[in-house]
Amino acid sequence: QVQLVESGGGLVQAGGSLRLSCATSGSIFSINYMGWYRQAPGKQRDLVATITSGGSTNYANSVKGRFTISRDNAKNTGYLQMNSLKPEDTAVYYCNAGIIGPGYEYDAWGQGTQVTVSS
């Protein structure tokens, strides 16, 4: 069974930085797309950033220039570097990945990691 596990969340002051990681486990041949989403209390889950297997990236306008998504294909791990954090970045951050395994493709989600930015 494929699992995604996020880490690196926490409490930080406005202007600070955090680096989220998304580790994978299970029977994985490769990972197609990877992405980060976030959900604030009472709001829908929104796209933060995505990265393809070839390294092409896409960002929400609200995080462009502040966040950087990356991946280590050898480790099947994804990252989200978050700089210049703002209180409005406070949310639960979820990792998403398109997993390719032996005889299947699977859209996997992690359990989420809390990011809280204080003003």
C-alpha positions as CSV (number, residue, x, y, z in Angstrom):
1,Q,0.0,0.0,0.0
2,V,1.3,3.4,-1.0
3,Q,1.6,6.1,1.7
4,L,2.5,9.7,1.6
5,V,3.8,11.3,4.9
6,E,4.2,15.0,5.2
7,S,6.6,16.6,7.8
8,G,8.1,19.9,8.5
9,G,5.0,21.9,9.6
10,G,4.9,24.0,12.7
11,L,4.5,27.4,14.2
12,V,6.5,30.3,12.7
13,Q,6.4,34.1,12.9
14,A,5.4,36.1,9.9
15,G,8.4,36.6,7.6
16,G,9.9,33.2,8.6
17,S,10.5,30.1,6.6
18,L,9.5,26.4,6.7
19,R,10.4,23.4,4.5
20,L,7.8,20.7,4.1
21,S,8.7,17.2,3.0
22,C,6.6,14.5,1.5
23,A,8.0,11.0,1.9
24,T,6.6,8.0,0.1
25,S,6.5,4.4,0.9
26,G,5.2,1.2,-0.7
27,S,5.6,-0.4,-4.0
28,I,6.4,2.5,-6.4
29,F,7.9,2.3,-9.8
30,S,7.8,6.1,-10.3
31,I,5.9,9.2,-9.5
32,N,4.2,11.2,-12.2
33,Y,3.0,14.5,-10.8
34,M,3.5,15.8,-7.2
35,G,1.7,18.7,-5.6
36,W,1.0,20.6,-2.5
37,Y,-2.5,21.8,-1.4
38,R,-3.7,23.6,1.6
39,Q,-6.9,24.0,3.5
40,A,-7.6,26.7,6.0
41,P,-10.4,26.3,8.6
42,G,-13.8,26.7,7.0
43,K,-12.4,26.9,3.5
44,Q,-12.0,24.6,0.6
45,R,-8.7,22.8,-0.2
46,D,-6.7,24.9,-2.7
47,L,-3.8,24.2,-5.0
48,V,-0.5,25.6,-3.7
49,A,2.0,24.2,-6.2
50,T,2.6,21.3,-8.6
51,I,5.6,19.7,-10.3
52,T,5.7,17.3,-13.1
53,S,8.0,14.3,-13.6
54,G,10.0,16.5,-15.9
55,G,10.3,19.3,-13.4
56,S,7.8,21.8,-14.8
57,T,6.2,23.8,-12.0
58,N,3.0,25.7,-11.4
59,Y,2.1,27.9,-8.5
60,A,-0.9,29.6,-7.0
61,N,-0.6,33.4,-7.5
62,S,-0.7,33.9,-3.8
63,V,2.6,32.1,-3.3
64,K,4.6,32.9,-6.4
65,G,8.0,34.2,-5.6
66,R,7.8,33.0,-2.0
67,F,7.3,29.2,-2.3
68,T,9.4,26.7,-4.2
69,I,8.3,23.2,-5.0
70,S,10.9,20.5,-5.8
71,R,11.3,16.8,-5.9
72,D,14.0,14.1,-5.5
73,N,13.1,11.4,-8.0
74,A,15.8,9.0,-6.6
75,K,14.1,9.2,-3.2
76,N,10.5,9.6,-4.4
77,T,10.3,12.6,-2.1
78,G,8.8,16.0,-2.6
79,Y,9.5,19.3,-0.9
80,L,7.9,22.7,-0.5
81,Q,10.2,25.5,0.6
82,M,8.1,28.4,2.1
83,N,9.7,31.8,2.6
84,S,8.4,35.1,3.6
85,L,5.4,33.4,5.3
86,K,2.3,35.4,6.0
87,P,-0.5,34.8,8.5
88,E,-2.8,34.0,5.6
89,D,-0.6,31.0,4.8
90,T,-1.9,29.3,7.9
91,A,-3.5,26.0,6.9
92,V,-3.1,22.3,6.8
93,Y,-0.9,21.4,4.0
94,Y,-1.4,18.2,2.0
95,C,0.9,16.4,-0.3
96,N,-0.5,14.8,-3.5
97,A,1.2,12.4,-5.9
98,G,0.4,10.4,-9.0
99,I,1.9,7.0,-8.1
100,I,2.8,4.4,-10.8
101,G,3.2,1.0,-9.3
102,P,3.2,-2.7,-10.5
103,G,0.0,-2.8,-12.5
104,Y,-1.6,0.3,-11.2
105,E,-1.7,4.1,-11.1
106,Y,-2.9,5.7,-7.9
107,D,-3.7,9.3,-6.9
108,A,-2.3,9.4,-3.3
109,W,-2.8,12.0,-0.6
110,G,-1.0,12.5,2.7
111,Q,-2.6,13.1,6.1
112,G,-1.6,16.7,6.2
113,T,0.7,18.8,8.3
114,Q,-0.3,22.0,10.1
115,V,1.4,25.3,9.3
116,T,0.6,28.2,11.6
117,V,2.0,31.7,10.9
118,S,1.7,34.2,13.7
119,S,1.6,37.9,13.1
